[in-house]
Amino acid sequence: MRRTRMVGPPQADTFPLPREVFELGLGQGALLVYLYLVYHKRLKHSANELSCAAVSRAVGLCEKTVRKHLRSLSGKGFVRLMDCGNGFSCELCPIWDKVREHKGAVMKQRWLTGEVFSAMFPLPNEVFQIGLKAGDLLVYIYLQYQKDMRNGQCYPSYAAIGKAVGMSRKTVQKHISALVDRDLIQAENTTVRRRNGRAYNGNLLYTVKPIKQVLKEREKELLAELKLAEAQRKWAEKVGAVSSAPADTSGKNCPAVIKKGTPETGFFPAQQAGV
């Protein structure tokens, strides 16, 4: 499946990736770490210095696993790593000789390594800031790659997604459900009609919601939760102040006890009033 690709310079809030990144033969963990290194290199954060802890928080993997994938990427020639005190810096290596040649090139674009690829796709900078688990994040990035730039829709099969990101069909299905629950995408059933006239279930139609819209919605939800929490806190303090007040045993501030049949009540039984 081929979708509309970016043909101009990348926007300030995105970073470009060649579509061949999904054909590097990397496992899902190594691929996710590699994509974050590309993101970091593109934005030139902190003079290109990184830490395993920062990568771990961004991609949802433990630091030990991140170190393993960094060693693997370095050993396979995808990056060059240099120690920088408590962190490290990296340099992206050319990858053209590690991917297959593609036909139907529409436009040539220069990438971070100086190589020229046939097409790029823009990935929002915020993908590493929304707190997704590793598997969810990788499937989400692939859907960002597949989506139509005009309406955000795509319909890759579970098998196609799994082949690209190195997952089984069931695992892909689990991560798709998680993304739907997080309200990052919408998934709709489709029907395919064959030549014999029979209708069959087609691939799911995914609509990838604009990430800035998702972040705004979450910000509103967070503000509403904070307001509710503040109101509950004030109410709890008020109730606590009342319950902790010392009891008045002197009787001075207690209301008078009025008994039925006394003058204060304003009425007497007829026989007691002398009527």
C-alpha positions as CSV (number, residue, x, y, z in Angstrom):
1,M,0.0,0.0,0.0
2,R,1.3,3.4,-0.9
3,R,0.1,6.6,0.6
4,T,0.7,10.3,0.0
5,R,4.3,11.1,1.0
6,M,6.0,14.3,2.1
7,V,7.4,16.0,-0.9
8,G,8.6,19.2,0.6
9,P,10.8,20.2,3.6
10,P,9.7,18.8,6.9
11,Q,7.6,20.9,9.2
12,A,9.1,22.3,12.4
13,D,7.0,20.0,14.6
14,T,7.9,16.8,12.7
15,F,11.0,14.9,11.8
16,P,11.5,13.0,8.5
17,L,12.1,9.2,8.2
18,P,12.7,7.3,5.0
19,R,10.1,4.6,4.4
20,E,13.0,2.1,4.2
21,V,13.4,2.1,8.0
22,F,10.8,-0.6,8.2
23,E,13.0,-2.9,6.0
24,L,16.2,-2.7,8.0
25,G,15.7,-6.2,9.4
26,L,15.8,-4.9,13.0
27,G,13.8,-6.4,15.8
28,Q,11.0,-4.3,17.3
29,G,13.1,-3.1,20.3
30,A,16.2,-2.2,18.3
31,L,14.0,-0.5,15.7
32,L,12.3,1.6,18.3
33,V,15.6,2.7,19.9
34,Y,16.9,3.5,16.4
35,L,13.9,5.7,15.6
36,Y,14.4,7.6,18.9
37,L,18.1,8.2,18.0
38,V,16.9,9.6,14.7
39,Y,14.4,11.9,16.5
40,H,17.1,13.1,18.9
41,K,19.6,13.7,16.1
42,R,17.0,15.7,14.1
43,L,16.2,18.0,17.0
44,K,19.8,18.3,18.2
45,H,18.9,18.1,21.9
46,S,21.5,19.0,24.5
47,A,24.5,19.0,22.0
48,N,23.5,15.5,21.0
49,E,24.2,14.0,24.4
50,L,22.0,11.2,25.6
51,S,21.5,8.9,28.5
52,C,20.1,5.4,28.6
53,A,17.6,6.6,31.2
54,A,16.2,9.3,28.8
55,V,15.9,6.7,26.0
56,S,14.2,4.3,28.4
57,R,11.6,6.8,29.4
58,A,10.9,7.8,25.8
59,V,10.5,4.3,24.3
60,G,9.0,2.4,27.3
61,L,11.9,-0.1,27.7
62,C,14.1,-0.7,30.7
63,E,17.6,0.7,30.7
64,K,19.2,-2.7,30.5
65,T,17.2,-3.5,27.4
66,V,18.1,-0.1,25.9
67,R,21.8,-0.8,26.5
68,K,21.5,-4.1,24.7
69,H,19.8,-2.6,21.7
70,L,22.4,0.2,21.5
71,R,25.2,-2.4,21.5
72,S,23.3,-4.3,18.8
73,L,22.8,-1.2,16.6
74,S,26.5,-0.2,17.0
75,G,27.7,-3.8,16.2
76,K,25.5,-3.9,13.0
77,G,26.8,-0.6,11.8
78,F,23.7,1.5,12.2
79,V,25.2,4.0,14.7
80,R,28.5,5.0,16.1
81,L,28.5,5.5,19.9
82,M,30.9,7.7,21.9
83,D,31.0,7.9,25.7
84,C,30.4,11.4,27.1
85,G,30.9,11.1,30.9
86,N,27.5,10.0,32.3
87,G,25.9,9.8,28.9
88,F,26.8,9.1,25.3
89,S,26.6,10.7,21.9
90,C,25.8,9.0,18.6
91,E,26.3,9.4,14.9
92,L,24.0,7.8,12.4
93,C,25.7,5.6,9.8
94,P,24.5,5.3,6.2
95,I,21.8,2.6,5.8
96,W,21.3,2.5,2.0
97,D,23.4,-0.6,1.6
98,K,21.2,-2.3,4.3
99,V,17.9,-1.9,2.5
100,R,16.5,-3.2,-0.8
101,E,16.3,-1.0,-3.8
102,H,12.9,0.4,-4.4
103,K,11.2,1.1,-7.7
104,G,8.8,3.9,-8.6
105,A,10.9,6.7,-7.0
106,V,8.9,10.0,-7.1
107,M,11.3,12.4,-5.6
108,K,14.8,12.3,-4.1
109,Q,15.3,13.8,-0.7
110,R,18.5,14.1,1.4
111,W,18.4,12.6,4.8
112,L,20.4,13.1,8.0
113,T,23.2,10.7,6.9
114,G,23.7,12.6,3.7
115,E,22.0,9.8,1.7
116,V,19.3,10.4,-0.8
117,F,16.1,8.4,-0.5
118,S,13.1,8.2,-2.8
119,A,10.5,9.4,-0.3
120,M,10.2,10.5,3.3
121,F,7.3,10.5,5.7
122,P,6.9,13.1,8.6
123,L,6.7,11.8,12.1
124,P,5.3,14.1,14.8
125,N,7.9,15.1,17.5
126,E,5.4,14.3,20.2
127,V,5.3,10.5,19.5
128,F,8.0,10.0,22.2
129,Q,6.2,12.2,24.7
130,I,2.8,10.6,25.1
131,G,3.8,7.8,27.4
132,L,3.1,4.8,25.2
133,K,4.5,1.3,25.9
134,A,7.2,0.0,23.5
135,G,4.9,-2.2,21.4
136,D,2.1,0.3,21.2
137,L,4.5,3.0,20.2
138,L,6.1,1.1,17.4
139,V,2.7,0.1,15.9
140,Y,1.6,3.8,16.3
141,I,4.6,5.0,14.4
142,Y,3.9,2.5,11.6
143,L,0.3,3.8,11.3
144,Q,1.7,7.3,11.1
145,Y,3.8,6.1,8.2
146,Q,0.9,4.4,6.4
147,K,-1.7,7.1,6.9
148,D,-3.0,9.4,4.1
149,M,-1.6,12.9,4.7
150,R,-5.0,14.4,3.8
151,N,-7.4,12.5,6.0
152,G,-5.2,10.4,8.3
153,Q,-6.7,7.1,7.2
154,C,-5.0,3.8,6.2
155,Y,-6.0,0.1,6.1
156,P,-2.9,-2.2,6.4
157,S,-3.6,-5.7,7.5
158,Y,-2.4,-7.2,10.8
159,A,0.0,-9.3,8.7
160,A,1.5,-6.3,7.0
161,I,1.9,-4.4,10.2
162,G,3.5,-7.4,11.9
163,K,5.9,-8.0,9.1
164,A,7.1,-4.3,9.2
165,V,7.6,-4.1,13.0
166,G,8.5,-7.7,13.7
167,M,5.4,-8.9,15.6
168,S,2.9,-11.7,15.3
169,R,-0.7,-11.1,14.2
170,K,-2.1,-11.5,17.7
171,T,0.4,-9.1,19.2
172,V,-0.4,-6.5,16.6
173,Q,-4.1,-6.9,17.3
174,K,-3.4,-6.3,21.1
175,H,-1.5,-3.1,20.4
176,I,-4.2,-1.8,18.0
177,S,-6.7,-2.3,20.8
178,A,-4.5,-0.4,23.2
179,L,-4.2,2.5,20.8
180,V,-8.0,2.6,20.3
181,D,-8.5,2.6,24.1
182,R,-6.0,5.5,24.4
183,D,-8.1,7.4,21.8
184,L,-5.1,7.8,19.5
185,I,-6.7,6.0,16.6
186,Q,-10.2,4.9,15.5
187,A,-10.7,1.5,13.9
188,E,-13.7,0.6,11.7
189,N,-14.8,-2.6,10.1
190,T,-14.8,-2.7,6.3
191,T,-16.5,-5.0,3.7
192,V,-15.0,-6.2,0.5
193,R,-17.2,-7.4,-2.3
194,R,-15.7,-10.1,-4.6
195,R,-16.5,-10.8,-8.2
196,N,-18.9,-13.5,-7.2
197,G,-21.0,-10.8,-5.5
198,R,-20.3,-12.1,-2.0
199,A,-19.3,-9.7,0.8
200,Y,-16.3,-10.5,3.0
201,N,-14.7,-8.7,6.0
202,G,-11.9,-6.5,4.9
203,N,-9.0,-4.9,6.7
204,L,-9.8,-2.5,9.5
205,L,-9.9,1.1,8.4
206,Y,-7.7,3.2,10.8
207,T,-8.1,6.9,11.3
208,V,-5.0,8.3,13.1
209,K,-6.1,11.3,15.1
210,P,-3.9,14.5,14.9
211,I,-1.5,14.2,17.8
212,K,-1.9,17.8,18.8
213,Q,-5.7,17.4,19.0
214,V,-5.1,14.4,21.3
215,L,-2.8,16.3,23.5
216,K,-5.2,19.2,23.8
217,E,-8.0,16.8,24.8
218,R,-5.8,15.2,27.4
219,E,-4.9,18.6,28.7
220,K,-8.6,19.5,29.2
221,E,-9.2,16.2,30.9
222,L,-6.3,16.8,33.2
223,L,-7.4,20.3,34.1
224,A,-10.9,18.9,34.9
225,E,-9.4,16.2,37.1
226,L,-7.3,18.8,38.9
227,K,-10.3,21.0,39.5
228,L,-12.3,18.1,40.8
229,A,-9.4,17.0,43.1
230,E,-9.1,20.6,44.4
231,A,-12.8,20.8,45.2
232,Q,-12.7,17.4,46.9
233,R,-9.7,18.5,49.0
234,K,-11.4,21.7,50.1
235,W,-14.6,19.8,51.0
236,A,-12.5,17.2,53.0
237,E,-10.8,20.0,54.9
238,K,-14.1,21.7,55.7
239,V,-15.6,18.4,57.0
240,G,-12.5,17.6,58.9
241,A,-12.5,21.1,60.6
242,V,-16.1,20.6,61.7
243,S,-15.6,17.0,63.0
244,S,-12.4,18.0,64.9
245,A,-14.0,21.0,66.7
246,P,-14.2,20.5,70.5
247,A,-17.6,19.6,71.9
248,D,-19.4,22.2,74.0
249,T,-20.3,20.6,77.4
250,S,-21.2,23.8,79.3
251,G,-24.7,23.9,77.8
252,K,-24.4,27.7,77.1
253,N,-24.4,27.4,73.4
254,C,-26.9,24.5,73.2
255,P,-30.5,25.3,72.1
256,A,-33.1,25.1,74.8
257,V,-35.0,21.8,74.9
258,I,-38.7,22.5,74.4
259,K,-41.2,20.0,75.7
260,K,-44.7,19.5,74.5
261,G,-47.3,21.1,76.8
262,T,-45.1,24.0,78.1
263,P,-45.9,27.7,77.4
264,E,-43.1,27.9,74.9
265,T,-45.0,25.6,72.6
266,G,-47.9,28.0,72.2
267,F,-50.6,25.4,72.9
268,F,-51.9,23.5,75.8
269,P,-54.3,20.6,76.1
270,A,-57.8,22.0,76.7
271,Q,-58.2,20.5,80.1
272,Q,-54.9,22.1,81.3
273,A,-55.9,25.5,80.1
274,G,-59.0,25.5,82.2
275,V,-61.3,25.6,79.2
